[in-house]
């Protein structure tokens, strides 16, 4: 691939353009908001000049509701040898293109499983997709050259290609992305009118659950409008679980011992099923999840603290597998949780203590 046209210079489109430009591909940028395309160009994502002729690959990064229309226009104008989109739903756009009577041999639907809570070109980064799954949904009609161009894009973005059927993809993202986002928003909505004293007690748990609720509502309306059926089906199942959980909690309030026993069993069931589902979430680099030991370090909220901890861990020869930070309420301090291999936990704790760090047991 020598040339590409990115149509839609938001977070995903600009991030892909940055990755391609960094690897020597000449990238042209287009957007209905010309100022946004100019911003992406100023960031080094490419040029906002119109290509002189057909490019190798056109990448449509428009909202799901507009993907088919943008693709159809680009294909009729013959702007590229191959076409793909990066929308978070796949079945609907393809059916719309088929209904328009277009030859889809030059098209493949794709979806990079990566993003941020922020949107727009200023939130973009060239390593956004690194190590993340990038779904490709070829059909029997997909031209081999177009599939190869899509694979080249994924390679340039350092993502991991995953081939799926388009409708299977839509059911999958409803489960692992769209439904969880709505659940996060519903939990966060409980905080809107909560008393200030209660909100001040928020810890890392509520931060983890509500993090994705900070995303742009307009973007998510577009996404959910394109995949409402599978999401509604999943929420129906969640609603049934909620009803059972509420019934179990009410039983725990009863003075009848049998009802309390029944309530305990109901709560235990949902918690155990939660455990069973959580362990299926892929771990580091998409591999099977692993159990790490936590070394908890108390730190002051001062510049350079994290850098010092990581440097001291490196001197001890210990690799930090993951890290979490829990900020103390009302204090300029926090707790850094360093996840390491179990055999390395004792070594790291001892090394950090020697260097003056306070380790929480």
GURO-161230 format. One record per residue: residue in three letters; x, y, z of N, C-alpha, C in turn. Coordinates in pm, whole numbers, padded with zeros to 5 digits, always signed. Layout:
ALAXYZXYZXYZ/...
This chain:
UNK+00084-00119+00000+00000+00000+00000+00088+00126+00000/UNK+00068+00209-00102+00146+00333-00110+00063+00456-00078/UNK-00067+00450-00109-00154+00567-00087-00285+00523-00021/UNK-00343+00613+00057-00470+00585+00123-00549+00713+00136/UNK-00680+00698+00143-00771+00810+00167-00852+00777+00291/UNK-00841+00859+00394-00919+00841+00516-01035+00940+00512/UNK-01157+00888+00510-01276+00972+00506-01340+00969+00645/UNK-01325+01078+00716-01371+01085+00855-01251+01094+00948/UNK-01223+01213+00998-01100+01235+01075-01128+01255+01224/UNK-01209+01164+01279-01228+01162+01423-01118+01081+01490/UNK-01146+01026+01605-01046+00950+01680-00991+00832+01601/UNK-01080+00747+01547-01036+00625+01479-00969+00657+01346/UNK-01033+00740+01264-00977+00772+01134-00841+00840+01144/UNK-00829+00937+01234-00702+01007+01248-00594+00916+01307/UNK-00632+00828+01400-00534+00735+01457-00480+00641+01350/UNK-00570+00589+01265-00525+00503+01155-00436+00581+01059/UNK-00472+00705+01030-00392+00787+00940-00253+00814+00999/UNK-00246+00840+01128-00117+00862+01193-00028+00738+01181/UNK-00088+00621+01203-00012+00496+01194+00039+00472+01052/UNK-00047+00496+00953-00006+00476+00814+00102+00576+00772/UNK+00083+00702+00808+00180+00805+00772+00317+00775+00832/UNK+00317+00724+00955+00443+00693+01022+00518+00581+00951/UNK+00446+00501+00870+00509+00389+00799+00525+00417+00650/UNK+00521+00546+00615+00555+00586+00480+00442+00588+00379/UNK+00319+00561+00421+00206+00565+00330+00162+00712+00313/UNK+00136+00751+00189+00084+00886+00162-00065+00885+00191/UNK-00105+00960+00292-00244+00957+00338-00313+01089+00305/UNK-00427+01080+00237-00512+01196+00211-00628+01193+00310/UNK-00666+01310+00359-00767+01321+00463-00888+01397+00412/UNK-01008+01346+00442-01131+01413+00402-01232+01404+00516/UNK-01313+01508+00529-01414+01509+00634-01519+01612+00595/UNK-01645+01587+00633-01748+01687+00604-01719+01817+00678/UNK-01645+01806+00790-01597+01923+00864-01453+01947+00821/UNK-01434+02040+00728-01301+02062+00670-01200+02106+00777/UNK-01247+02177+00877-01156+02221+00983-01100+02102+01059/UNK-01183+02000+01078-01136+01880+01148-01030+01807+01066/UNK-01048+01802+00934-00947+01740+00847-00817+01819+00852/UNK-00827+01952+00854-00707+02035+00864-00635+02013+00996/UNK-00712+01994+01103-00652+01966+01234-00575+01834+01230/UNK-00636+01731+01172-00569+01601+01160-00441+01614+01078/UNK-00446+01693+00970-00327+01712+00887-00217+01783+00966/UNK-00254+01882+01046-00157+01955+01127-00091+01865+01231/UNK-00160+01758+01269-00104+01663+01366-00007+01565+01301/UNK+00004+01569+01169+00094+01478+01099+00027+01354+01046/UNK-00108+01355+01040-00181+01236+00994-00183+01223+00843/UNK-00149+01329+00771-00151+01324+00624-00174+01462+00568/UNK-00231+01467+00449-00261+01593+00382-00410+01603+00355/UNK-00464+01725+00366-00605+01743+00337-00629+01779+00190/UNK-00525+01764+00107-00540+01786-00037-00609+01665-00102/UNK-00688+01693-00204-00760+01587-00276-00660+01506-00359/UNK-00665+01373-00352-00571+01292-00434-00596+01313-00582/UNK-00489+01307-00661-00498+01332-00804-00568+01218-00879/UNK-00562+01098-00824-00626+00983-00887-00665+00882-00782/UNK-00711+00764-00823-00750+00662-00725-00634+00623-00633/UNK-00662+00611-00505-00563+00564-00408-00574+00412-00396/UNK-00479+00354-00322-00484+00209-00304-00601+00167-00216/UNK-00624+00241-00108-00727+00200-00011-00799+00322+00044/UNK-00932+00316+00041-01015+00418+00105-01067+00362+00238/UNK-01046+00438+00345-01086+00396+00480-01197+00490+00526/UNK-01318+00438+00538-01432+00521+00579-01449+00508+00731/UNK-01431+00622+00799-01441+00626+00946-01555+00718+00987/UNK-01670+00697+00925-01788+00776+00955-01874+00706+01060/UNK-01967+00776+01124-02059+00711+01218-02138+00600+01149/UNK-02177+00495+01221-02244+00380+01158-02363+00417+01071/UNK-02442+00517+01113-02561+00552+01036-02527+00612+00900/UNK-02405+00662+00884-02367+00728+00758-02268+00646+00676/UNK-02224+00533+00728-02120+00454+00661-02161+00414+00520/UNK-02278+00357+00506-02320+00308+00374-02326+00421+00272/UNK-02380+00535+00311-02390+00648+00220-02255+00700+00177/UNK-02162+00711+00273-02028+00761+00242-01954+00661+00152/UNK-01967+00532+00184-01903+00429+00102-01959+00428-00039/UNK-02090+00435-00050-02153+00432-00182-02104+00549-00268/UNK-02095+00668-00207-02048+00784-00281-01903+00765-00327/UNK-01818+00716-00238-01677+00695-00271-01661+00590-00381/UNK-01739+00481-00372-01727+00374-00470-01778+00420-00607/UNK-01883+00499-00610-01934+00548-00739-01836+00645-00804/UNK-01762+00718-00721-01662+00812-00775-01532+00742-00810/UNK-01517+00616-00767-01397+00541-00800-01271+00598-00738/UNK-01277+00635-00610-01163+00704-00548-01052+00608-00508/UNK-01077+00475-00510-00975+00381-00462-00988+00246-00531/UNK-00884+00164-00515-00888+00026-00564-00962-00064-00466/UNK-00956-00030-00337-01023-00108-00235-01087-00016-00133/UNK-01193-00066-00067-01269+00015+00028-01295-00065+00155/UNK-01285+00001+00269-01326-00061+00394-01381+00045+00487/UNK-01457+00000+00585-01502+00092+00690-01456+00039+00824/UNK-01461+00124+00925-01415+00085+01059-01527+00103+01162/UNK-01652+00098+01115-01766+00117+01205-01778+00001+01303/UNK-01842+00027+01416-01852-00073+01522-01963-00174+01497/UNK-02039-00159+01388-02136-00261+01347-02109-00295+01201/UNK-02139-00417+01162-02099-00464+01030-02215-00513+00944/UNK-02312-00578+01003-02419-00636+00922-02505-00531+00852/UNK-02548-00429+00926-02636-00326+00870-02577-00252+00752/UNK-02455-00196+00766-02396-00124+00652-02383-00209+00526/UNK-02344-00336+00543-02330-00423+00424-02465-00446+00357/UNK-02569-00468+00437-02701-00489+00377-02749-00363+00305/UNK-02717-00246+00359-02753-00120+00292-02681-00107+00158/UNK-02554-00143+00155-02478-00137+00030-02533-00235-00072/UNK-02570-00354-00027-02629-00453-00117-02759-00402-00176/UNK-02840-00335-00091-02968-00282-00137-02950-00172-00242/UNK-02835-00105-00238-02805+00000-00336-02755-00058-00468/UNK-02736-00190-00473-02695-00257-00596-02549-00239-00633/UNK-02464-00211-00535-02322-00188-00563-02246-00320-00572/UNK-02140-00320-00652-02050-00435-00659-01961-00430-00535/UNK-01975-00529-00447-01904-00526-00319-01776-00609-00319/UNK-01729-00648-00435-01605-00726-00439-01485-00642-00393/UNK-01495-00509-00408-01385-00421-00369-01400-00368-00227/UNK-01496-00424-00152-01525-00373-00017-01511-00483+00089/UNK-01462-00444+00206-01461-00533+00321-01493-00453+00447/UNK-01582-00505+00528-01615-00440+00653-01513-00479+00761/UNK-01470-00381+00840-01374-00408+00946-01412-00330+01071/UNK-01354-00369+01183-01379-00298+01309-01260-00314+01403/UNK-01182-00208+01425-01075-00215+01525-01134-00207+01665/UNK-01102-00305+01749-01157-00310+01885-01070-00225+01979/UNK-01076-00095+01956-00997-00004+02037-01064+00132+02034/UNK-01041+00210+02136-01099+00344+02141-01062+00414+02271/UNK-01119+00530+02289-01097+00609+02410-01228+00675+02447/UNK-01233+00731+02569-01353+00803+02611-01365+00936+02536/UNK-01250+00989+02489-01250+01116+02416-01265+01090+02267/UNK-01314+01192+02195-01332+01178+02051-01263+01293+01980/UNK-01260+01286+01846-01200+01391+01766-01054+01368+01737/UNK-00998+01441+01639-00860+01419+01599-00758+01448+01708/UNK-00788+01542+01797-00692+01576+01902-00676+01463+02003/UNK-00769+01369+02006-00758+01253+02096-00685+01137+02030/UNK-00653+01151+01901-00595+01041+01824-00450+01016+01862/UNK-00408+00892+01840-00269+00852+01864-00233+00740+01768/UNK-00111+00740+01720-00069+00640+01622-00058+00500+01676/UNK-00057+00483+01808-00047+00350+01867-00179+00304+01929/UNK-00289+00366+01890-00419+00334+01950-00456+00187+01932/UNK-00417+00128+01818-00461-00008+01786-00357-00115+01820/UNK-00244-00073+01871-00134-00168+01892-00173-00281+01987/UNK-00160-00404+01937-00191-00521+02016-00339-00551+02033/UNK-00426-00469+01972-00571-00486+01987-00629-00569+01872/UNK-00738-00642+01895-00802-00715+01784-00859-00618+01681/UNK-00847-00655+01556-00908-00577+01446-00987-00677+01363/UNK-01119-00668+01372-01207-00766+01307-01220-00736+01159/UNK-01208-00842+01078-01231-00834+00934-01348-00926+00900/UNK-01440-00879+00814-01558-00959+00782-01569-00982+00631/UNK-01475-01055+00573-01482-01083+00429-01597-01179+00398/UNK-01643-01174+00274-01742-01270+00225-01683-01343+00104/UNK-01760-01433+00048-01712-01505-00070-01689-01410-00188/UNK-01755-01293-00184-01741-01196-00294-01619-01106-00279/UNK-01557-01105-00162-01448-01011-00137-01326-01046-00222/UNK-01276-00948-00295-01157-00968-00378-01035-00992-00289/UNK-00951-01085-00330-00831-01118-00252-00741-00997-00233/UNK-00729-00913-00336-00645-00794-00326-00696-00700-00217/UNK-00828-00688-00205-00887-00600-00104-00862-00656+00035/UNK-00876-00787+00051-00846-00850+00180-00700-00827+00217/UNK-00612-00838+00120-00469-00816+00147-00441-00672+00187/UNK-00510-00576+00123-00494-00436+00161-00541-00413+00305/UNK-00652-00476+00341-00703-00464+00477-00604-00523+00578/UNK-00547-00637+00544-00448-00700+00632-00323-00614+00644/UNK-00288-00546+00534-00172-00456+00539-00199-00338+00631/UNK-00321-00284+00625-00359-00177+00717-00348-00222+00862/UNK-00402-00339+00891-00396-00392+01028-00252-00409+01073/UNK-00167-00457+00983-00025-00475+01015+00042-00341+01043/UNK+00015-00240+00960+00075-00108+00982+00031-00049+01116/UNK-00091-00080+01157-00143-00029+01285-00103-00117+01403/UNK-00027-00224+01374+00022-00317+01475-00092-00379+01556/UNK-00204-00403+01489-00318-00469+01551-00315-00618+01518/UNK-00412-00692+01572-00418-00838+01552-00544-00870+01470/UNK-00529-00922+01347-00647-00948+01264-00730-01065+01317/UNK-00862-01046+01317-00956-01151+01358-01066-01157+01252/UNK-01086-01273+01190-01187-01288+01085-01317-01341+01145/UNK-01428-01272+01115-01559-01310+01168-01667-01286+01064/UNK-01779-01353+01079-01900-01322+01005-01956-01190+01059/UNK-02014-01108+00972-02057-00975+01013-02165-00978+01121/UNK-02264-01067+01107-02370-01072+01208-02318-01130+01340/UNK-02227-01226+01332-02165-01280+01455-02086-01170+01525/UNK-02020-01086+01446-01947-00972+01504-02042-00880+01579/UNK-02157-00850+01518-02250-00756+01582-02305-00810+01713/UNK-02329-00941+01717-02373-01002+01844-02261-00997+01948/UNK-02138-01018+01901-02025-01019+01994-02000-00881+02053/UNK-02001-00776+01970-01974-00643+02025-02090-00594+02111/UNK-02210-00644+02084-02321-00611+02174-02291-00662+02315/UNK-02231-00782+02321-02200-00845+02450-02083-00778+02520/UNK-01975-00752+02447-01851-00709+02514-01830-00559+02511/UNK-01914-00484+02437-01893-00340+02427-02020-00259+02446/UNK-02122-00284+02365-02239-00198+02365-02324-00212+02491/UNK-02355-00336+02530-02433-00357+02653-02357-00309+02776/UNK-02227-00342+02792-02153-00291+02909-02151-00139+02916/UNK-02148-00072+02800-02147+00074+02804-02277+00128+02863/UNK-02389+00072+02822-02517+00114+02877-02525+00084+03027/UNK-02474-00033+03067-02475-00067+03209-02390+00033+03289/UNK-02273+00069+03234-02188+00167+03300-02260+00301+03314/UNK-02329+00342+03208-02402+00468+03211-02515+00465+03313/UNK-02583+00351+03324-02692+00341+03420-02641+00347+03564/UNK-02526+00286+03590-02468+00295+03724-02425+00439+03752/UNK-02358+00502+03654-02312+00640+03673-02429+00735+03692/UNK-02542+00707+03626-02659+00793+03639-02710+00799+03783/UNK-02687+00692+03862-02728+00693+04002-02654+00800+04083/UNK-02539+00843+04032-02457+00941+04104-02501+01084+04077/UNK-02580+01104+03970-02613+01240+03929-02683+01318+04040/UNK-02778+01256+04107-02855+01326+04210-02821+01275+04351/UNK-02711+01199+04362-02673+01146+04494-02621+01259+04585/UNK-02630+01238+04713-02579+01337+04808-02427+01348+04796/UNK-02376+01468+04816-02234+01493+04802-02153+01407+04897/UNK-02206+01386+05017-02134+01305+05117-02115+01162+05067/UNK-02215+01111+04994-02203+00976+04940-02103+00971+04826/UNK-02108+01070+04737-02019+01072+04622-01873+01081+04666/UNK-01847+01152+04775-01710+01167+04823-01649+01034+04869/UNK-01733+00934+04887-01683+00803+04928-01643+00715+04809/UNK-01658+00768+04688-01625+00689+04568-01480+00641+04573/UNK-01462+00513+04544-01329+00454+04538-01300+00398+04402/UNK-01198+00313+04393-01156+00262+04263-01262+00174+04199/UNK-01341+00104+04280-01444+00017+04223-01544+00093+04139/UNK-01597+00203+04193-01696+00279+04117-01629+00351+04000/UNK-01501+00388+04015-01430+00448+03901-01416+00347+03787/UNK-01383+00222+03821-01369+00120+03718-01501+00096+03645/UNK-01609+00088+03722-01740+00056+03663-01792+00170+03576/UNK-01764+00295+03613-01822+00410+03543-01728+00477+03444/UNK-01606+00426+03427-01508+00494+03342-01562+00519+03201/UNK-01618+00417+03137-01661+00434+02998-01788+00516+02985/UNK-01855+00545+03096-01974+00630+03090-01939+00774+03054/UNK-01811+00808+03053-01768+00944+03018-01767+00969+02868/UNK-01798+00868+02788-01790+00882+02641-01900+00975+02588/UNK-01878+01022+02466-01968+01116+02401-02105+01051+02373/UNK-02215+01102+02433-02347+01042+02410-02388+01041+02264/UNK-02352+01146+02188-02394+01151+02047-02332+01036+01968/UNK-02206+01007+01997-02140+00896+01928-02208+00764+01962/UNK-02244+00747+02088-02303+00620+02130-02448+00604+02084/UNK-02517+00713+02063-02651+00703+02004-02639+00647+01862/UNK-02538+00694+01787-02514+00641+01653-02483+00492+01657/UNK-02396+00452+01750-02355+00312+01759-02473+00223+01796/UNK-02547+00262+01900-02657+00179+01949-02774+00176+01851/UNK-02793+00284+01777-02900+00287+01677-02873+00188+01564/UNK-02745+00155+01543-02709+00061+01437-02709-00084+01483/UNK-02723-00107+01612-02717-00246+01663-02817-00265+01778/UNK-02939-00217+01765-03031-00218+01880-03081-00356+01920/UNK-03106-00444+01821-03165-00574+01853-03080-00659+01945/UNK-02953-00689+01907-02869-00771+01995-02847-00710+02133/UNK-02838-00576+02140-02819-00512+02270-02945-00527+02355/UNK-03061-00508+02294-03187-00524+02367-03204-00667+02418/UNK-03166-00765+02336-03176-00905+02379-03091-00931+02503/UNK-02969-00876+02504-02881-00896+02619-02935-00825+02742/UNK-02988-00704+02725-03042-00631+02840-03166-00701+02896/UNK-03238-00770+02810-03352-00849+02859-03304-00957+02955/UNK-03192-01023+02919-03135-01126+03006-03082-01063+03135/UNK-03018-00946+03124-02968-00878+03243-03085-00838+03334/UNK-03193-00792+03272-03310-00753+03351-03365-00871+03431/UNK-03364-00989+03371-03409-01108+03442-03317-01138+03561/UNK-03186-01123+03540-03091-01142+03650-03115-01039+03760/UNK-03143-00915+03721-03168-00810+03820-03292-00843+03904/UNK-03396-00891+03837-03518-00926+03910-03490-01035+04013/UNK-03415-01136+03971-03380-01244+04063-03294-01193+04179/UNK-03202-01102+04148-03113-01049+04252-03191-00963+04350/UNK-03283-00881+04300-03367-00800+04388-03452-00890+04478/UNK-03507-00996+04420-03588-01090+04498-03503-01155+04608/UNK-03378-01190+04575-03290-01251+04674-03254-01153+04786/UNK-03231-01029+04750-03198-00928+04851-03317-00902+04944/UNK-03437-00898+04887-03556-00880+04970-03572-00998+05066/UNK-03538-01118+05017-03549-01236+05103-03452-01227+05220/UNK-03335-01165+05197-03238-01149+05306-03289-01057+05417/UNK-03389-00975+05384-03448-00885+05485-03552-00956+05572/UNK-03592-01074+05528-03701-01145+05596-03657-01197+05733/UNK-03755-01209+05822-03727-01270+05952-03738-01422+05946/UNK-03786-01471+05831-03799-01615+05811-03663-01673+05770/UNK-03612-01767+05846-03479-01822+05820-03472-01892+05685/UNK-03578-01961+05645-03577-02030+05515-03565-01930+05400/UNK-03637-01818+05414-03629-01716+05309-03490-01654+05304/UNK-03430-01632+05421-03296-01575+05423-03196-01672+05360/UNK-03214-01801+05385-03127-01901+05323-03144-01899+05172/UNK-03269-01886+05127-03296-01880+04984-03233-01754+04923/UNK-03242-01643+04995-03182-01519+04946-03031-01528+04936/UNK-02969-01589+05035-02823-01607+05032-02781-01691+04912/UNK-02857-01796+04886-02825-01882+04772-02837-01806+04640/UNK-02938-01718+04631-02957-01640+04509-02843-01542+04485/UNK-02799-01474+04591-02688-01380+04578-02559-01455+04546/UNK-02539-01568+04612-02419-01646+04587-02414-01693+04442/UNK-02531-01729+04387-02536-01777+04248-02491-01668+04151/UNK-02542-01545+04167-02504-01440+04072-02357-01402+04089/UNK-02306-01404+04212-02166-01371+04234-02074-01479+04176/UNK-02113-01604+04193-02031-01713+04137-02033-01712+03985/UNK-02150-01683+03926-02156-01674+03780-02072-01556+03731/UNK-02069-01449+03810-01983-01337+03776-01836-01376+03779/UNK-01797-01453+03880-01659-01504+03886-01627-01586+03762/UNK-01720-01675+03725-01695-01765+03612-01683-01688+03481/UNK-01761-01582+03466-01751-01502+03345-01626-01416+03343/UNK-01589-01361+03458-01474-01270+03462-01344-01340+03425/UNK-01330-01466+03465-01204-01536+03434-01190-01567+03286/UNK-01297-01550+03209-01289-01573+03065-01241-01449+02989/UNK-01234-01335+03057-01185-01214+02992-01036-01232+02961/UNK-00995-01213+02836-00854-01233+02800-00761-01146+02882/UNK-00643-01199+02908-00545-01126+02987-00451-01045+02901/UNK-00330-01026+02949-00230-00943+02883-00202-00994+02741/UNK-00201-00900+02644-00174-00930+02503-00276-01028+02445/UNK-00396-01036+02506-00499-01124+02455-00481-01270+02493/UNK-00379-01300+02574-00355-01438+02615-00453-01476+02726/UNK-00447-01604+02766-00532-01650+02875-00501-01569+03001/UNK-00604-01535+03080-00580-01456+03201-00489-01528+03298/UNK-00404-01451+03366-00312-01508+03463-00333-01442+03598/UNK-00299-01512+03701-00313-01460+03838-00182-01394+03878/UNK-00190-01267+03914-00072-01193+03956-00081-01160+04106/UNK+00033-01140+04165+00040-01095+04304+00044-00943+04304/UNK-00019-00881+04403-00025-00736+04412+00072-00686+04518/UNK+00159-00594+04478+00245-00524+04572+00192-00381+04580/UNK+00138-00343+04695+00073-00213+04712+00170-00114+04775/UNK+00190+00000+04710+00287+00100+04755+00216+00231+04781/UNK+00236+00288+04900+00179+00418+04934+00268+00528+04876/UNK+00206+00626+04806+00285+00734+04748+00219+00869+04776/UNK+00299+00974+04774+00248+01110+04779+00215+01154+04637/UNK+00122+01247+04626+00082+01298+04494+00180+01406+04453/UNK+00297+01363+04409+00403+01454+04367+00459+01408+04233/UNK+00512+01502+04154+00570+01466+04024+00685+01366+04040/UNK+00688+01268+03949+00801+01175+03944+00790+01053+04031/UNK+00685+01041+04112+00672+00927+04203+00660+00795+04127/UNK+00572+00792+04026+00554+00668+03950+00682+00631+03875/UNK+00748+00730+03818+00872+00702+03746+00976+00640+03839/UNK+00983+00689+03962+01078+00635+04059+01046+00490+04094/UNK+00915+00462+04112+00875+00324+04146+00913+00229+04033/UNK+00880+00268+03909+00910+00181+03795+01061+00162+03779/UNK+01136+00270+03801+01282+00259+03791+01337+00166+03898/UNK+01285+00176+04020+01332+00090+04128+01293-00056+04102/UNK+01175-00078+04045+01134-00215+04009+01227-00270+03902/UNK+01264-00185+03805+01356-00229+03701+01493-00266+03757/UNK+01541-00186+03853+01671-00218+03914+01666-00351+03988/UNK+01546-00385+04038+01530-00512+04109+01510-00629+04013/UNK+01503-00599+03882+01485-00703+03782+01345-00760+03777/UNK+01246-00679+03819+01107-00725+03823+01027-00655+03714/UNK+00952-00732+03635+00865-00676+03531+00727-00647+03590/UNK+00680-00523+03573+00546-00487+03618+00446-00529+03509/UNK+00359-00624+03543+00264-00677+03445+00145-00583+03424/UNK+00104-00516+03530-00009-00423+03523+00000-00330+03643/UNK-00073-00220+03637-00068-00124+03747-00204-00056+03762/UNK-00241-00030+03885-00362+00046+03915-00328+00149+04022/UNK-00398+00261+04017-00375+00368+04114-00507+00399+04182/UNK-00508+00395+04315-00625+00431+04393-00593+00556+04472/UNK-00666+00663+04444-00639+00791+04509-00713+00798+04642/UNK-00645+00846+04744-00705+00859+04876-00802+00976+04877/UNK-00922+00955+04933-01024+01059+04939-00981+01171+05032/UNK-00977+01294+04979-00946+01409+05063-00801+01423+05102/UNK-00712+01345+05042-00570+01352+05076-00487+01356+04949/UNK-00371+01421+04957-00279+01426+04844-00189+01303+04848/UNK-00251+01188+04841-00178+01061+04848-00256+00955+04773/UNK-00193+00842+04752-00261+00734+04683-00192+00601+04705/UNK-00254+00496+04650-00202+00361+04663-00180+00306+04522/UNK-00054+00275+04492-00021+00217+04362-00015+00066+04377/UNK-00098-00004+04301-00102-00150+04306-00024-00204+04186/UNK+00089-00265+04215+00176-00321+04112+00148-00470+04099/UNK+00105-00514+03980+00077-00655+03957+00200-00722+03898/UNK+00249-00827+03965+00370-00896+03922+00349-01047+03932/UNK+00439-01121+03871+00437-01267+03886+00452-01302+04035/UNK+00378-01403+04082+00383-01437+04225+00524-01454+04280/UNK+00612-01517+04203+00748-01542+04252+00830-01413+04265/UNK+00784-01306+04199+00858-01180+04203+00808-01085+04312/UNK+00694-01117+04374+00634-01024+04469+00725-00998+04591/UNK+00781-01104+04648+00867-01089+04766+00992-01009+04731/UNK+01050-01038+04615+01171-00967+04571+01141-00818+04554/UNK+01028-00786+04489+00993-00646+04466+00964-00574+04597/UNK+00887-00637+04685+00856-00574+04814+00983-00539+04891/UNK+01075-00635+04897+01200-00612+04970+01281-00500+04907/UNK+01289-00500+04773+01367-00398+04703+01309-00259+04723/UNK+01178-00248+04719+01115-00117+04736+01129-00067+04880/UNK+01119-00158+04975+01139-00117+05116+01281-00063+05135/UNK+01378-00130+05076+01517-00085+05088+01536+00056+05035/UNK+01455+00092+04937+01467+00224+04875+01372+00325+04937/UNK+01312+00290+05052+01234+00387+05128+01086+00393+05100/UNK+01035+00301+05019+00892+00301+04990+00814+00234+05102/UNK+00691+00285+05127+00603+00225+05227+00514+00122+05158/UNK+00529-00003+05201+00453-00114+05141+00335-00148+05231/UNK+00215-00151+05171+00097-00190+05248+00081-00342+05237/UNK+00065-00405+05350+00049-00553+05354-00095-00589+05316/
